[in-house]
């Protein structure tokens, strides 16, 4: 024998589930495009001689790709999905990261 009562929960008393937006895919694409753009900057400055430089240093720049993707995801989610602002911040952060690595390897 049970010592409890049945309670009926109506649909009106249950709060609607909050719709969660994921920022991972646009942020990841943004981070990857920023990585590609930063990879192309040395070619604008140094021309085709950059290929000889990348011949021995490509693992360093390849290692920055997942970091750039994570930076894109993080900045896009921290800025609440504002595409223009997160695009500018991601490009600036990844370009700064590439510039520091490039200058460190050049010295």
MMTF fields as JSON, N, C-alpha, C and O atoms, coordinates in Angstrom:
{
  "mmtfVersion": "1.0.0",
  "mmtfProducer": "UNKNOWN",
  "numBonds": 427,
  "numAtoms": 428,
  "numGroups": 107,
  "numChains": 1,
  "numModels": 1,
  "chainsPerModel": [1],
  "groupsPerChain": [107],
  "chainIdList": ["A"],
  "bondAtomList": [4, 2, 8, 6, 12, 10, 16, 14, 20, 18, 24, 22, 28, 26, 32, 30, 36, 34, 40, 38, 44, 42, 48, 46, 52, 50, 56, 54, 60, 58, 64, 62, 68, 66, 72, 70, 76, 74, 80, 78, 84, 82, 88, 86, 92, 90, 96, 94, 100, 98, 104, 102, 108, 106, 112, 110, 116, 114, 120, 118, 124, 122, 128, 126, 132, 130, 136, 134, 140, 138, 144, 142, 148, 146, 152, 150, 156, 154, 160, 158, 164, 162, 168, 166, 172, 170, 176, 174, 180, 178, 184, 182, 188, 186, 192, 190, 196, 194, 200, 198, 204, 202, 208, 206, 212, 210, 216, 214, 220, 218, 224, 222, 228, 226, 232, 230, 236, 234, 240, 238, 244, 242, 248, 246, 252, 250, 256, 254, 260, 258, 264, 262, 268, 266, 272, 270, 276, 274, 280, 278, 284, 282, 288, 286, 292, 290, 296, 294, 300, 298, 304, 302, 308, 306, 312, 310, 316, 314, 320, 318, 324, 322, 328, 326, 332, 330, 336, 334, 340, 338, 344, 342, 348, 346, 352, 350, 356, 354, 360, 358, 364, 362, 368, 366, 372, 370, 376, 374, 380, 378, 384, 382, 388, 386, 392, 390, 396, 394, 400, 398, 404, 402, 408, 406, 412, 410, 416, 414, 420, 418, 424, 422],
  "bondOrderList": [1, 1, 1, 1, 1, 1, 1, 1, 1, 1, 1, 1, 1, 1, 1, 1, 1, 1, 1, 1, 1, 1, 1, 1, 1, 1, 1, 1, 1, 1, 1, 1, 1, 1, 1, 1, 1, 1, 1, 1, 1, 1, 1, 1, 1, 1, 1, 1, 1, 1, 1, 1, 1, 1, 1, 1, 1, 1, 1, 1, 1, 1, 1, 1, 1, 1, 1, 1, 1, 1, 1, 1, 1, 1, 1, 1, 1, 1, 1, 1, 1, 1, 1, 1, 1, 1, 1, 1, 1, 1, 1, 1, 1, 1, 1, 1, 1, 1, 1, 1, 1, 1, 1, 1, 1, 1],
  "groupList": [{"groupName": "UNK", "atomNameList": ["N", "CA", "C", "O"], "elementList": ["N", "C", "C", "O"], "formalChargeList": [0, 0, 0, 0], "bondAtomList": [1, 0, 2, 1, 3, 2], "bondOrderList": [1, 1, 2], "singleLetterCode": "X", "chemCompType": "L-PEPTIDE LINKING"}],
  "groupTypeList": [0, 0, 0, 0, 0, 0, 0, 0, 0, 0, 0, 0, 0, 0, 0, 0, 0, 0, 0, 0, 0, 0, 0, 0, 0, 0, 0, 0, 0, 0, 0, 0, 0, 0, 0, 0, 0, 0, 0, 0, 0, 0, 0, 0, 0, 0, 0, 0, 0, 0, 0, 0, 0, 0, 0, 0, 0, 0, 0, 0, 0, 0, 0, 0, 0, 0, 0, 0, 0, 0, 0, 0, 0, 0, 0, 0, 0, 0, 0, 0, 0, 0, 0, 0, 0, 0, 0, 0, 0, 0, 0, 0, 0, 0, 0, 0, 0, 0, 0, 0, 0, 0, 0, 0, 0, 0, 0],
  "groupIdList": [1, 2, 3, 4, 5, 6, 7, 8, 9, 10, 11, 12, 13, 14, 15, 16, 17, 18, 19, 20, 21, 22, 23, 24, 25, 26, 27, 28, 29, 30, 31, 32, 33, 34, 35, 36, 37, 38, 39, 40, 41, 42, 43, 44, 45, 46, 47, 48, 49, 50, 51, 52, 53, 54, 55, 56, 57, 58, 59, 60, 61, 62, 63, 64, 65, 66, 67, 68, 69, 70, 71, 72, 73, 74, 75, 76, 77, 78, 79, 80, 81, 82, 83, 84, 85, 86, 87, 88, 89, 90, 91, 92, 93, 94, 95, 96, 97, 98, 99, 100, 101, 102, 103, 104, 105, 106, 107],
  "secStructList": [7, 7, 7, 7, 7, 7, 7, 7, 7, 7, 4, 4, 4, 1, 7, 7, 7, 7, 7, 7, 7, 7, 7, 2, 2, 2, 2, 2, 2, 2, 2, 2, 2, 2, 2, 2, 2, 2, 2, 2, 2, 2, 2, 2, 2, 2, 4, 4, 4, 2, 2, 2, 2, 2, 2, 2, 2, 2, 2, 2, 2, 2, 2, 2, 2, 2, 2, 2, 2, 2, 2, 2, 2, 2, 2, 2, 2, 2, 6, 6, 6, 7, 2, 2, 2, 2, 2, 2, 2, 2, 2, 2, 2, 2, 2, 2, 2, 2, 2, 2, 2, 2, 2, 2, 2, 2, 7],
  "xCoordList": [0.828, 0.0, 0.881, 1.87, 0.512, 1.305, 0.783, -0.425, 1.706, 1.33, 1.641, 2.333, 1.134, 1.36, 0.177, -0.69, 0.16, -0.917, -0.332, 0.826, -1.136, -0.711, -0.896, -1.932, 0.112, 0.01, 0.033, 0.88, -0.862, -0.923, -0.27, -0.664, 0.736, 1.45, 0.922, 0.974, 0.424, -0.104, 1.033, 2.107, 0.792, 1.795, 2.066, 3.159, 1.104, 1.283, 2.245, 2.893, 2.358, 3.222, 4.685, 5.561, 4.969, 6.339, 6.918, 6.355, 8.041, 8.615, 9.152, 9.665, 9.027, 9.533, 11.053, 11.735, 11.566, 13.017, 13.696, 13.271, 14.735, 15.471, 16.176, 16.842, 16.021, 16.636, 18.095, 18.405, 18.968, 20.398, 20.94, 20.672, 21.689, 22.321, 23.766, 24.46, 24.214, 25.616, 26.407, 25.984, 27.556, 28.412, 29.625, 30.526, 29.665, 30.884, 31.147, 32.277, 30.154, 30.41, 30.794, 31.807, 30.043, 30.485, 31.819, 32.631, 32.05, 33.326, 34.487, 35.58, 34.256, 35.312, 35.642, 36.813, 34.626, 34.861, 35.586, 36.494, 35.194, 35.845, 37.302, 38.164, 37.589, 38.969, 39.813, 40.971, 39.249, 39.995, 40.26, 41.357, 39.287, 39.501, 40.518, 41.292, 40.518, 41.519, 42.905, 43.883, 43.002, 44.287, 44.789, 45.972, 43.889, 44.28, 44.719, 45.687, 44.008, 44.362, 45.713, 46.528, 45.949, 47.241, 48.367, 49.507, 48.068, 49.071, 49.46, 50.58, 48.552, 48.833, 49.545, 50.113, 49.539, 50.191, 51.686, 52.158, 52.456, 53.887, 54.154, 55.167, 53.264, 53.435, 53.28, 53.907, 52.453, 52.305, 53.559, 53.932, 54.197, 55.368, 56.659, 57.478, 56.845, 58.122, 58.067, 59.108, 56.917, 56.795, 56.995, 56.71, 57.491, 57.618, 58.751, 58.823, 59.636, 60.685, 60.119, 60.809, 58.895, 58.248, 58.12, 58.128, 58.004, 57.899, 59.134, 59.022, 60.313, 61.532, 61.57, 62.075, 61.038, 60.952, 59.978, 60.255, 58.825, 57.822, 58.248, 57.659, 59.252, 59.704, 60.166, 59.926, 60.818, 61.329, 60.503, 60.656, 59.646, 58.912, 57.421, 56.663, 56.98, 55.55, 54.918, 53.739, 55.617, 54.917, 54.489, 53.466, 55.273, 54.904, 53.608, 52.72, 53.509, 52.324, 51.121, 49.982, 51.373, 50.285, 49.74, 48.545, 50.604, 50.165, 49.286, 48.537, 49.37, 48.528, 47.105, 46.225, 46.869, 45.53, 44.481, 43.457, 44.677, 43.645, 43.525, 42.446, 44.621, 44.564, 43.71, 42.924, 43.866, 43.067, 41.587, 40.723, 41.292, 39.896, 39.285, 38.144, 40.03, 39.527, 39.366, 38.409, 40.286, 40.142, 38.9, 38.174, 38.645, 37.429, 36.171, 35.228, 36.144, 34.969, 34.795, 33.686, 35.887, 35.811, 35.372, 34.501, 35.976, 35.611, 34.193, 33.48, 33.784, 32.423, 31.381, 30.306, 31.695, 30.738, 30.787, 29.752, 31.97, 32.072, 31.423, 30.942, 31.414, 30.803, 29.357, 28.802, 28.751, 27.325, 26.935, 25.829, 27.816, 27.485, 27.436, 26.937, 27.938, 27.99, 29.091, 30.277, 28.684, 29.591, 30.658, 31.827, 30.299, 31.258, 32.341, 33.53, 31.923, 32.879, 33.765, 34.977, 33.157, 33.954, 34.878, 35.961, 34.472, 35.343, 36.579, 37.698, 36.383, 37.52, 38.445, 39.667, 37.863, 38.682, 39.441, 40.595, 38.804, 39.466, 40.608, 41.692, 40.372, 41.428, 42.594, 43.754, 42.29, 43.367, 44.156, 45.383, 43.471, 44.156, 45.01, 46.147, 44.471, 45.226, 46.389, 47.471, 46.185, 47.283, 48.392, 49.573, 48.027, 49.029, 49.785, 51.0, 49.088, 49.712, 50.682, 51.79, 50.268, 51.143, 52.342, 53.465, 52.11, 53.198, 54.253, 55.449, 53.812, 54.772, 55.579, 56.795, 54.924, 55.648, 56.591, 57.722, 56.129, 56.954, 58.174, 59.275, 57.999, 59.129, 60.087, 61.299, 59.545, 60.401, 61.251, 62.428, 60.663, 61.405, 62.409, 63.439, 62.109, 63.012, 64.24, 65.29, 64.121, 65.245, 66.227, 67.217],
  "yCoordList": [-1.164, 0.0, 1.239, 1.321, 2.171, 3.371, 4.493, 4.639, 5.282, 6.362, 7.708, 8.542, 7.92, 9.187, 9.488, 8.643, 10.701, 11.094, 11.388, 11.787, 11.188, 11.489, 12.964, 13.546, 13.563, 14.975, 15.077, 14.464, 15.825, 16.028, 17.365, 18.404, 17.316, 18.536, 18.969, 18.21, 20.166, 20.656, 21.226, 21.538, 21.355, 21.883, 23.361, 23.846, 24.074, 25.508, 25.785, 26.832, 24.888, 25.151, 24.822, 25.23, 24.099, 23.746, 24.852, 25.167, 25.45, 26.513, 25.921, 24.802, 26.677, 26.166, 26.034, 26.837, 25.043, 24.821, 25.965, 26.369, 26.464, 27.562, 27.033, 25.998, 27.743, 27.32, 27.753, 28.944, 26.782, 27.064, 27.205, 26.379, 28.243, 28.458, 28.021, 28.359, 27.284, 26.868, 27.819, 28.171, 28.222, 29.148, 28.429, 29.074, 27.121, 26.421, 26.433, 26.693, 26.162, 26.065, 27.403, 27.454, 28.493, 29.77, 30.241, 30.812, 30.012, 30.405, 29.595, 30.126, 28.303, 27.456, 27.854, 27.91, 28.127, 28.581, 29.916, 30.138, 30.792, 32.098, 31.966, 32.666, 31.075, 30.851, 30.255, 30.638, 29.315, 28.706, 29.716, 29.737, 30.545, 31.567, 32.613, 33.12, 32.934, 33.863, 33.242, 33.942, 31.927, 31.223, 31.247, 31.482, 31.004, 31.052, 32.454, 32.621, 33.441, 34.826, 35.195, 35.849, 34.775, 35.053, 34.28, 34.744, 33.119, 32.341, 33.018, 32.844, 33.777, 34.46, 35.788, 36.279, 36.389, 37.689, 37.679, 38.614, 36.683, 36.699, 36.661, 37.188, 36.049, 36.034, 37.425, 37.741, 38.254, 39.629, 40.455, 41.306, 40.21, 40.994, 40.489, 41.283, 39.17, 38.602, 37.877, 37.463, 37.718, 37.087, 35.581, 34.93, 35.05, 33.592, 33.03, 31.815, 33.876, 33.382, 32.841, 32.134, 33.167, 32.669, 31.153, 30.503, 30.588, 29.131, 28.436, 27.385, 29.011, 28.421, 28.524, 27.628, 29.608, 29.759, 28.755, 28.156, 28.565, 27.622, 26.171, 25.274, 25.93, 24.565, 23.893, 22.702, 24.635, 24.076, 24.458, 23.846, 25.44, 25.911, 25.597, 26.062, 24.817, 24.566, 23.888, 24.138, 23.047, 22.458, 23.492, 23.325, 24.555, 25.604, 26.284, 26.516, 26.6, 27.307, 26.377, 26.809, 25.1, 24.134, 23.915, 23.679, 23.992, 23.831, 24.988, 24.851, 26.115, 27.253, 27.135, 27.888, 26.189, 26.068, 25.673, 26.351, 24.618, 24.333, 25.429, 25.65, 26.109, 27.227, 28.352, 28.969, 28.618, 29.658, 29.272, 30.134, 27.999, 27.551, 27.709, 28.153, 27.35, 27.503, 28.979, 29.353, 29.814, 31.256, 31.784, 32.6, 31.33, 31.747, 31.332, 32.116, 30.109, 29.634, 30.426, 30.841, 30.633, 31.331, 32.785, 33.263, 33.48, 34.882, 35.029, 35.959, 34.119, 34.2, 33.936, 34.536, 33.04, 32.782, 33.871, 34.228, 34.399, 35.469, 36.767, 37.553, 36.987, 38.198, 37.976, 38.761, 36.912, 36.593, 36.49, 36.877, 35.981, 35.72, 36.936, 36.845, 38.068, 39.248, 39.015, 39.039, 38.79, 38.296, 39.316, 38.952, 40.548, 41.57, 41.79, 41.819, 41.944, 42.201, 40.982, 41.113, 39.798, 38.589, 38.311, 37.757, 38.684, 38.523, 39.406, 38.946, 40.651, 41.559, 41.139, 41.181, 40.736, 40.331, 39.034, 38.892, 38.097, 36.834, 37.044, 36.491, 37.838, 38.107, 38.833, 38.527, 39.791, 40.519, 39.614, 39.701, 38.754, 37.872, 36.833, 36.585, 36.227, 35.209, 35.85, 35.267, 37.03, 37.716, 38.091, 37.98, 38.53, 38.833, 37.577, 37.622, 36.475, 35.212, 34.759, 34.312, 34.874, 34.536, 35.466, 35.021, 36.753, 37.719, 37.466, 37.572, 37.134, 36.83, 35.599, 35.586, 34.555, 33.34, 33.588, 33.102, 34.338, 34.624, 35.44, 35.157, 36.437, 37.262, 36.481, 36.69, 35.585, 34.76, 33.811, 33.602, 33.24, 32.329, 33.068, 32.508, 34.297, 35.073, 35.564, 35.788, 35.73, 36.292, 35.256, 35.587],
  "zCoordList": [0.0, 0.0, 0.0, 0.728, -0.807, -1.008, -0.117, 0.072, 0.427, 1.324, 0.658, 1.242, -0.559, -1.253, -2.152, -2.374, -2.66, -3.567, -4.936, -5.061, -5.945, -7.299, -7.584, -7.261, -8.189, -8.552, -10.07, -10.719, -10.625, -12.067, -12.367, -11.838, -13.226, -13.608, -14.963, -15.931, -15.027, -16.305, -17.149, -16.633, -18.415, -19.332, -19.073, -19.368, -18.534, -18.303, -17.161, -17.153, -16.204, -15.067, -15.353, -14.59, -16.427, -16.772, -17.649, -18.697, -17.229, -18.066, -19.375, -19.397, -20.446, -21.724, -21.681, -21.044, -22.346, -22.369, -23.109, -24.191, -22.514, -23.141, -24.388, -24.35, -25.464, -26.712, -26.701, -26.675, -26.721, -26.672, -28.083, -28.956, -28.283, -29.576, -29.478, -28.518, -30.449, -30.448, -31.332, -32.433, -30.828, -31.558, -32.124, -32.662, -32.016, -32.379, -33.872, -34.286, -34.689, -36.123, -36.753, -37.45, -36.549, -37.136, -36.571, -37.298, -35.294, -34.694, -35.235, -35.434, -35.477, -36.028, -37.461, -37.838, -38.252, -39.631, -39.623, -40.424, -38.733, -38.627, -38.205, -38.736, -37.257, -36.834, -37.938, -38.106, -38.703, -39.801, -40.914, -41.474, -41.241, -42.272, -41.818, -42.63, -40.53, -40.005, -40.082, -40.346, -39.852, -39.97, -41.41, -41.656, -42.358, -43.77, -44.178, -44.919, -43.694, -44.006, -43.412, -44.064, -42.176, -41.544, -42.208, -42.229, -42.747, -43.459, -44.774, -45.254, -45.347, -46.606, -46.461, -47.437, -45.281, -45.092, -45.397, -46.044, -44.974, -45.307, -46.814, -47.275, -47.575, -49.035, -49.63, -50.641, -49.012, -49.498, -49.227, -50.035, -48.11, -47.734, -48.359, -48.823, -48.375, -48.796, -50.134, -50.644, -50.699, -52.005, -51.948, -50.942, -53.054, -53.161, -52.303, -52.115, -51.781, -50.882, -49.572, -48.838, -49.29, -48.079, -48.12, -47.074, -49.308, -49.415, -48.865, -48.234, -49.098, -48.557, -47.034, -46.358, -46.505, -45.053, -44.465, -43.426, -45.129, -44.646, -44.834, -44.23, -45.655, -45.893, -44.607, -44.412, -43.737, -42.492, -41.269, -40.212, -41.39, -40.213, -40.28, -39.429, -41.275, -41.419, -40.204, -39.952, -39.431, -38.268, -37.231, -36.567, -37.095, -36.14, -36.561, -35.74, -37.846, -38.329, -38.427, -38.251, -38.707, -38.717, -37.308, -37.133, -36.313, -34.929, -34.47, -33.503, -35.148, -34.781, -35.318, -34.903, -36.242, -36.803, -35.754, -35.666, -34.959, -33.951, -32.899, -32.349, -32.623, -31.676, -32.25, -31.531, -33.547, -34.197, -34.229, -34.07, -34.431, -34.434, -33.042, -32.912, -32.014, -30.641, -30.291, -29.613, -30.743, -30.509, -31.202, -30.634, -32.425, -33.13, -32.404, -32.297, -31.902, -31.157, -29.868, -29.532, -29.151, -27.867, -28.031, -27.304, -28.986, -29.165, -29.701, -29.325, -30.572, -31.11, -30.032, -30.043, -29.103, -28.029, -26.96, -26.397, -26.677, -25.669, -26.131, -25.316, -27.435, -27.974, -28.392, -29.161, -27.889, -28.099, -29.564, -29.943, -30.374, -31.764, -32.666, -33.788, -32.209, -33.078, -34.1, -33.771, -35.342, -36.367, -36.747, -36.881, -36.92, -37.365, -36.309, -36.626, -35.063, -33.982, -33.745, -33.579, -33.729, -33.504, -34.676, -34.488, -35.88, -37.049, -36.926, -37.152, -36.576, -36.438, -35.297, -35.436, -34.176, -33.031, -33.311, -32.908, -33.995, -34.302, -35.283, -35.103, -36.315, -37.297, -36.639, -36.914, -35.773, -35.101, -34.156, -34.1, -33.42, -32.477, -33.19, -32.79, -34.24, -34.973, -35.729, -35.796, -36.295, -36.98, -36.006, -36.338, -34.817, -33.8, -33.383, -33.186, -33.248, -32.893, -33.991, -33.697, -35.239, -36.358, -36.422, -36.658, -36.214, -36.263, -35.208, -35.477, -34.013, -32.94, -33.281, -33.092, -33.783, -34.15, -35.326, -35.331, -36.312, -37.486, -37.11, -37.581, -36.281, -35.862, -34.962, -35.011, -34.143, -33.286, -34.126, -33.83, -35.165, -36.022, -36.919, -37.294, -37.251, -38.118, -37.356, -37.958, -36.058, -35.292, -34.841, -34.189]
}
